[in-house]
Each structure stands twice: as structure tokens, then as C-alpha cells.
């Protein structure tokens, strides 16, 4: 699989969408890791993995919440076949095991493995109890601490999520009851419109009794919830949440997502990695 930059969107002012597939309704679920990375960058090195999981219709990790401030989230980029083995047997490499705090670094390896072995890439999310590990004994830090190289292997139970081209999967040993995963909805095309498989109107959980009868209404409610939770969002976070919550992907075109973002929001501030957007006055 070859990764090509979406230079059109980069030139239009969306650097965070550099690896959005060029096909008008395509997506790669491994990009959800980059959405986590943007939230971490906006939070000055901090991001809530449980909240990220919920926004992607995934259960939160019980281990992550148990560890509290001591939890460290690491990312490992690899190929899809290798990720499946990692989820089952853990991680090991005779020369050391590399992982990264910043998923942008790990995603570079994901793209590299994908192209090198002509297969799909994958991202593995690891959660560890950081105070229980010792520098020099268990690991070494590189690249100003952004890269963590382990001297030995890691068992499979530390792998909480596996992100492949077409799926996001929770693989951890225990789910936490809160926060609840955001709703995932399936749609069918009828008369040129995408309508919910359930008989409309369909209740949107957590939206004070609000309902939706079309895909557009579901997306508007999801965007509103995203803005309520985060205040300001990046385009990639919107794409990532939408594609996690909507089936099939064919229902979502890139142009439709950007149109909704640009008509519902106004620029908030220019971050070095991506512009952020806040609600347009009167849009909610």
C-alpha cells in the first residue's frame, strides 16, 4: 500500500489532513492515532485516552484509568499482519522495541512498513504504569524523551487498541464502564439520501432527547457534541470521529464533512500542526 500526501487539502490550509486518502469517501482508521496526537499537542503534551476512545465509539481502557496520572500512552507503528500477532503475543524485537509518545512518529513507521511490505499499516496503542518502570533497566529515552526504546519485550495485555486500515479495536484485558462510547450509526441510501437503518426518528444518546432522521442530522449532532466536549477542534478530529461513528464509509464524502465544518464553525486559532475551529455563533 502506498501512502500519498493529499497536497490539495494541505494547500487549502489543512496540514492535519495530509494523509487523508484522495478518494472522495475513503478513510484509513490508523489516522485516528494522529487525532489523539493533535489533542496531545493542543494540550501541551497531555491527552485523555479514555475520552479519545469514547469519541471513536470504543470502550475506555480500565488499566489506563486505574493507573491515573502514572499512565503512559505509547504508540507503535507496524504492518497489519504484525499488529495482529502483537495483539495475541505481545511485542518483542531482538534489537530493542521502539515506541513513541507522539503518534506522528509511530505513524511514520506505520506508513513505512505498509509501503515496504506492500500491505496495510497498523497502529498499536500501549498503556503502561510508568512509575513501575526504570530508565536504564527497562528502557532508554531518545529524541528528547518522545521515543521510548524498551530493552525487552512487552506482554500482550499492555496492548489496549489496534488501529488498522478499516477498523478500530479494543484489545485490552478490561473495559472501564465510563465514559460510554459515542453512538455508532448505520445508514442506507434511499432516494438519493442516506437514511438510518433504524426507523426514524432515532434518539441520539446523550443529546437531551434529540433525534435524527438523516445522516446530515446525525453528523450535525455529533459535531455539536465534539465542540461541546473540546471547545475547539481540528479538521482531522472531526473526520476521525465521523468515520468511527458512521457505517458505511461510502456515506461520508470529504467535501460533505468539510462543508459541515466550515458552515458550522469559524477559525479559532492557528496551531503549528493544524488550525482549530470553534462553533459559529448561532450554529448550535
BELHUQUI-V9191 format. One record per backbone hydrogen bond with DSSP energy under -1.0 kcal/mol. CO is the residue of the C=O (numbers start at 1). NH is the residue of the N-H. E is the energy in kcal/mol with one decimal. If there is no record, write none. Layout:
co:nh:e
CO:NH:E
CO:NH:E
This chain:
co:nh:e
5:7:-1.6
6:10:-1.9
7:11:-2.8
8:12:-1.2
9:14:-2.4
10:13:-1.5
14:17:-1.6
15:18:-1.3
17:20:-1.6
18:6:-3.8
23:26:-1.6
24:254:-3.4
28:31:-2.2
29:32:-1.8
30:33:-1.5
31:35:-1.4
32:36:-1.6
33:37:-2.0
34:38:-2.2
35:39:-1.9
36:40:-2.2
37:41:-2.4
38:42:-2.8
39:43:-1.7
40:45:-2.6
41:44:-1.4
48:52:-2.3
49:53:-2.6
50:54:-2.2
51:55:-2.2
53:58:-2.6
54:57:-1.8
54:182:-3.0
60:176:-2.5
61:65:-1.7
62:66:-2.3
63:67:-2.3
67:70:-1.8
68:71:-2.0
70:130:-2.3
72:128:-2.0
74:126:-3.1
75:100:-2.2
76:124:-2.5
78:122:-2.5
79:83:-2.4
80:84:-2.0
81:85:-1.3
82:86:-2.3
83:87:-2.4
84:88:-1.0
85:89:-2.9
86:90:-2.7
91:154:-2.6
93:96:-1.8
97:150:-3.1
99:148:-2.5
100:75:-2.5
102:105:-1.2
102:106:-1.2
103:107:-2.7
104:108:-1.1
106:110:-2.0
107:111:-2.6
108:112:-2.1
109:113:-3.0
110:114:-2.0
111:115:-2.2
112:116:-2.7
113:117:-2.3
114:119:-1.8
120:80:-3.1
122:78:-2.6
123:163:-3.3
124:76:-2.3
125:160:-2.4
125:161:-1.2
126:74:-2.7
128:72:-2.2
128:130:-1.1
129:132:-1.6
130:133:-2.0
134:137:-1.3
134:138:-3.2
134:139:-1.0
138:151:-2.0
139:136:-3.5
140:149:-3.0
142:147:-2.2
143:146:-1.7
146:101:-2.9
147:142:-2.6
148:99:-1.6
149:140:-2.2
150:97:-2.5
154:91:-2.5
155:158:-1.4
156:159:-1.7
158:127:-2.3
160:171:-2.6
160:172:-1.2
161:125:-3.0
162:169:-2.0
163:123:-2.8
165:29:-2.8
167:164:-2.5
169:162:-2.2
174:62:-2.9
185:247:-2.2
186:197:-2.3
188:195:-3.3
190:193:-1.5
193:190:-3.3
194:215:-2.0
195:188:-3.1
202:212:-2.2
204:207:-1.5
207:210:-1.4
210:204:-3.0
212:202:-2.8
214:218:-1.8
215:219:-2.6
216:220:-2.1
217:221:-2.0
218:222:-2.2
219:223:-2.7
220:224:-2.1
221:225:-2.1
222:226:-2.2
223:227:-2.5
224:228:-2.4
225:229:-2.2
226:230:-2.5
227:231:-2.4
230:232:-1.8
233:277:-2.6
234:238:-1.6
235:239:-2.6
236:240:-2.9
237:241:-2.2
238:242:-2.6
239:243:-2.7
240:244:-1.3
241:245:-1.4
242:246:-1.2
245:185:-3.2
247:187:-2.3
248:251:-1.5
249:252:-2.2
253:257:-2.0
254:258:-2.5
255:259:-2.4
256:260:-2.3
257:261:-2.3
258:262:-2.8
259:263:-2.0
260:264:-1.8
261:265:-1.5
264:280:-3.2
266:278:-2.6
269:276:-2.3
274:271:-1.3
276:268:-3.2
277:233:-2.4
278:266:-2.4
280:283:-2.7
